[in-house]
């Protein structure tokens, strides 16, 4: 008497890659933990088909899924099946032969080649929002032909991934208030609107732009988050009405626009580039004021000015005209100029903030420590 076989029956589309069959299916999120159980023991790297799970990443992805349950995006999970499977086409005509059901024994081993952090994050998100379990995630299923092949699949799937440029991350983000504030400010400050590289996080020598959007983002946040440190300007508005939230954002945007327009008026070099009298690349080579470390410091200094001198901050800010911004200024050595290059470290930002506060007659962090 034969033992009854229990199996999964998955609706799939069959395709061909590298001469081998693969299948695309949709899986209800609530089934992911059962189909893809997490490894119970840590194997040596040479025996694994993927990198070890980084548990620190999971809560962030889970929060994204829960907080944006009506507007999230999740890529397909790629996995290999180690089992004897059967594909049953819905018909014999051309396209019908590509669509059908995949019969997979329940004791089959599924190995994720790409997407293990998404799978783990979904399991965590389900604990907070069980309704996510009724949504689906795409599966790309390959036949498992051994550990070496699975390791190669993981390598191939990850080999050509390019991290998203930090500036593009800001430009293409339409969900967060932070991105809304930054892009609104950039549009209303002439030097930012005309001289900001919106895609790349760094500028080459021939770029006609003076700033990177990612640097402007940090500078604007350094200004606003320090002014509104008690309520953070990422900004979190839980418990406030939509109208009040919009009013607060509009106020923050206007505050930042006023400040950065004032800064630009006290930076004659920026105006020279804006008027095309000096090339942006030449200005970046010869001066420090357009680099991210200085922009972020200007944001922190602005927060102090606006908090301490709400009516007369612009008068004090005009002292920026007396600063020697040339890269040859010996003041920068050991502060923001290290080993012949401009440092972007947190320590350099703090040093530059204290330097500018001192030039503008503000109390520095070092003075407070004394």
C-alpha positions in Angstrom: 0.0 0.0 0.0 1.5 3.4 -1.1 1.9 6.2 1.4 -0.4 9.1 0.5 1.6 12.1 -0.6 0.8 15.6 0.6 1.8 18.5 -1.6 1.6 22.1 -2.3 -0.1 23.1 -5.5 1.1 26.5 -6.7 -0.4 28.4 -9.7 2.7 29.3 -11.8 4.0 30.7 -15.1 6.8 28.6 -16.5 9.9 30.3 -18.1 13.3 29.4 -19.3 16.6 30.8 -18.2 20.1 29.4 -19.1 18.3 26.5 -20.7 16.5 25.5 -17.4 12.9 25.8 -16.3 11.9 28.2 -13.6 8.5 29.2 -12.3 6.9 32.5 -11.1 4.1 32.3 -8.5 2.3 34.4 -6.0 2.5 33.4 -2.4 0.2 34.6 0.4 2.4 36.4 3.0 1.0 34.2 5.8 2.5 31.1 4.2 6.0 32.5 3.9 7.2 31.3 7.4 5.9 27.8 6.6 7.4 27.6 3.1 10.7 29.1 4.2 11.6 28.2 7.8 14.6 30.1 9.2 17.7 28.0 9.7 17.8 26.7 13.2 21.6 26.5 13.3 24.4 28.5 12.0 26.4 26.7 9.3 29.9 27.6 8.2 30.0 30.0 5.3 31.2 27.4 2.8 28.1 25.3 3.6 25.6 28.1 3.2 23.8 29.1 0.0 23.3 32.7 1.2 24.8 35.2 3.6 23.9 34.9 7.3 20.7 36.7 8.3 21.4 40.2 9.7 18.8 40.5 12.4 19.5 44.2 12.9 17.9 44.9 9.5 14.7 43.1 10.2 12.8 45.6 12.5 13.4 48.5 10.1 12.0 46.5 7.1 9.1 45.3 9.3 8.3 48.8 10.4 8.2 49.9 6.8 5.7 47.2 5.9 3.5 48.0 8.9 3.6 51.8 8.7 3.0 51.7 4.9 0.6 48.8 4.7 -1.5 50.7 2.1 1.5 51.8 0.0 4.5 49.5 0.3 6.6 47.8 -2.4 8.2 44.4 -2.0 10.4 42.8 -4.7 10.1 39.1 -5.6 11.7 36.4 -3.4 14.0 34.1 -5.4 14.3 30.5 -4.1 15.4 27.0 -5.1 13.3 23.8 -4.6 15.1 20.6 -3.7 12.4 18.0 -4.6 10.8 16.1 -7.4 8.2 18.5 -8.7 5.6 18.2 -11.4 4.3 21.0 -13.7 0.8 20.6 -15.2 0.0 23.0 -18.0 -3.6 24.3 -18.4 -3.6 23.3 -22.0 -1.7 22.3 -25.1 -1.8 25.5 -27.1 1.2 27.8 -27.3 0.7 30.2 -24.3 -1.3 27.6 -22.4 1.8 25.4 -22.1 3.5 28.2 -20.0 0.7 28.5 -17.5 -0.4 25.8 -15.0 0.1 24.3 -11.6 3.3 23.2 -9.9 3.0 20.2 -7.6 5.6 20.3 -4.8 5.9 17.7 -2.1 5.3 19.1 1.4 8.6 17.7 2.5 10.4 19.7 -0.2 13.2 22.0 1.0 12.9 25.6 -0.2 16.1 27.7 0.0 15.9 31.4 -0.4 18.6 32.7 -2.8 17.5 36.4 -2.6 15.0 37.9 -0.2 15.6 36.3 3.2 15.4 39.6 5.0 12.1 40.5 3.4 10.8 37.0 4.4 11.9 37.5 8.1 10.5 41.1 8.1 7.1 39.9 6.9 7.0 37.3 9.7 7.7 40.1 12.2 5.2 42.5 10.6 2.4 39.8 10.7 2.6 39.9 14.5 1.6 43.5 14.5 -0.7 43.5 11.5 -2.1 40.1 10.7 -4.1 41.5 7.7 -0.8 41.6 5.8 -1.0 37.8 5.7 -3.8 38.0 3.0 -1.6 39.9 0.6 0.8 38.2 -1.7 4.5 38.3 -2.6 6.0 37.2 -5.9 8.1 34.0 -5.9 10.7 33.0 -8.5 11.3 29.3 -8.1 14.3 27.5 -9.5 15.2 23.8 -9.4 17.9 23.1 -6.8 20.8 21.3 -8.4 23.2 21.4 -5.5 24.9 23.7 -3.0 27.5 25.0 -5.5 24.7 26.1 -7.9 22.7 27.7 -5.1 25.7 29.6 -3.9 26.4 30.8 -7.5 22.7 31.9 -7.8 23.1 34.0 -4.7 26.3 35.5 -6.0 24.8 36.3 -9.4 21.6 37.8 -8.0 23.7 40.2 -5.8 26.7 40.7 -8.0 25.3 43.6 -10.1 23.2 45.4 -7.5 24.2 49.1 -7.2 23.3 50.9 -4.0 20.9 53.8 -4.6 22.7 57.1 -4.7 22.0 59.1 -1.6 20.8 62.1 -3.6 18.4 59.9 -5.6 17.1 58.5 -2.4 16.0 62.0 -1.3 14.7 63.0 -4.8 12.5 59.9 -5.3 11.1 59.8 -1.8 7.6 61.1 -1.8 6.5 59.4 1.5 8.5 61.2 4.2 8.0 64.7 5.5 11.8 65.1 5.6 12.1 64.7 1.8 9.1 67.0 1.2 10.8 69.7 3.3 14.2 69.4 1.7 12.8 69.4 -1.9 10.6 72.4 -1.1 13.5 74.4 0.3 15.8 73.5 -2.7 13.1 74.9 -5.1 12.9 78.2 -3.2 16.6 78.9 -2.7 18.2 80.1 -6.0 21.7 78.7 -5.4 20.3 75.3 -4.4 17.8 75.2 -7.2 20.3 76.0 -9.9 23.5 74.5 -8.5 22.4 71.2 -6.8 23.2 67.8 -8.4 19.9 65.9 -7.9 21.0 62.4 -8.7 24.6 61.7 -7.7 25.9 61.7 -4.2 29.3 63.1 -5.2 30.5 65.5 -7.9 33.3 65.0 -10.5 35.7 67.8 -11.4 33.7 68.8 -14.5 30.2 68.9 -12.9 28.5 72.3 -13.4 26.9 71.8 -9.9 28.2 73.1 -6.6 26.3 70.9 -4.2 25.0 67.4 -3.9 21.3 67.0 -2.9 22.3 64.5 -0.1 24.6 67.2 1.4 21.8 69.8 1.2 19.5 67.3 2.9 21.8 66.9 5.8 22.4 70.7 6.1 18.7 71.5 6.1 18.0 68.8 8.7 20.9 70.0 10.8 19.2 73.4 10.9 15.6 72.2 11.5 16.1 69.3 13.8 18.2 71.4 16.2 15.7 74.2 16.2 12.9 71.8 16.9 14.9 69.3 18.9 12.0 68.7 21.3 9.8 67.4 18.6 12.3 66.3 15.9 11.9 67.3 12.4 11.9 64.1 10.7 9.1 65.3 11.5 6.8 63.1 13.7 3.3 64.5 14.1 1.5 61.7 15.9 -1.7 63.0 17.4 -1.8 66.3 15.4 -4.4 67.1 12.9 -3.6 67.1 9.2 -4.1 70.9 9.0 -1.8 71.5 11.9 0.8 69.2 10.4 0.7 71.1 7.1 1.0 74.4 8.9 4.1 73.2 10.9 5.7 71.9 7.7 5.0 75.1 5.9 6.6 77.1 8.8 9.7 74.9 8.8 10.1 75.2 5.1 9.8 79.0 5.2 12.2 79.1 8.1 14.8 77.1 6.2 14.2 79.1 3.0 14.8 82.4 4.8 18.0 81.1 6.5 19.6 79.6 3.4 18.7 82.6 1.2 20.5 84.7 3.8 23.5 82.4 3.9 23.8 82.5 0.1 23.7 86.3 0.2 26.7 86.3 2.5 28.6 83.9 0.2 29.8 86.0 -2.8 31.6 82.9 -4.2 28.3 81.1 -4.6 26.9 84.0 -6.5 29.9 84.0 -8.9 29.1 80.4 -9.8 25.4 81.1 -10.1 26.2 84.0 -12.5 28.6 81.6 -14.4 31.6 83.9 -13.7 33.5 81.0 -12.1 33.2 77.3 -12.9 31.7 75.2 -10.2 34.6 72.7 -10.4 37.1 75.4 -9.8 35.2 76.7 -6.8 35.0 73.3 -5.2 38.7 72.8 -5.7 39.7 76.1 -4.2 37.1 76.7 -1.4 35.6 74.7 1.4 32.2 76.4 1.8 30.5 74.3 -0.8 31.5 70.9 0.8 29.1 68.9 2.9 31.0 69.3 6.1 30.7 73.0 6.0 27.0 73.0 4.8 26.1 70.7 7.7 28.0 73.0 10.1 26.1 76.0 8.7 22.9 74.2 9.4 23.9 73.6 13.1 25.1 77.2 13.4 21.8 78.5 12.0 19.8 76.5 14.5 21.7 78.2 17.3 21.4 81.7 15.7 17.6 81.4 15.2 17.1 80.1 18.7 19.2 82.7 20.5 18.5 85.7 18.2 15.1 85.2 16.6 15.0 88.9 15.6 18.6 89.7 14.8 20.1 86.4 13.6 20.7 87.8 10.1 23.0 90.6 11.3 25.2 88.1 13.1 25.2 85.8 10.1 26.6 88.6 8.0 30.0 87.9 9.8 30.4 85.0 7.4 31.7 87.6 4.9 34.8 87.8 7.0 35.7 84.1 6.9 38.5 83.1 4.6 36.9 80.1 2.8 39.9 79.3 0.6 41.2 75.8 1.0 44.7 77.2 1.6 43.5 78.8 4.9 45.7 77.2 7.6 42.8 77.3 10.0 41.3 74.2 8.4 44.4 72.0 8.9 43.6 69.3 11.5 40.0 70.4 11.7 38.3 69.7 8.4 41.4 69.3 6.3 43.1 66.0 7.1 45.9 64.3 5.2 45.4 66.7 2.3 41.6 66.1 1.9 38.4 67.5 3.2 37.0 65.3 6.0 33.3 64.5 6.3 33.4 62.9 9.7 31.1 63.8 12.5 34.2 65.1 14.4 35.0 67.5 11.6 31.4 68.7 11.4 31.5 69.5 15.2 34.9 71.2 14.8 33.6 73.4 11.9 30.4 74.2 13.9 32.5 75.4 16.8 34.8 77.4 14.5 31.9 79.2 12.9 30.2 79.8 16.2 33.4 81.4 17.4 33.5 83.7 14.4 29.9 84.7 14.8 30.3 85.4 18.5 28.3 82.4 19.7 29.1 80.1 22.6 30.9 76.9 21.4 30.5 73.4 22.7 34.0 73.5 24.0 33.3 76.6 26.0 30.2 75.0 27.5 32.3 72.0 28.6 34.7 74.3 30.4 
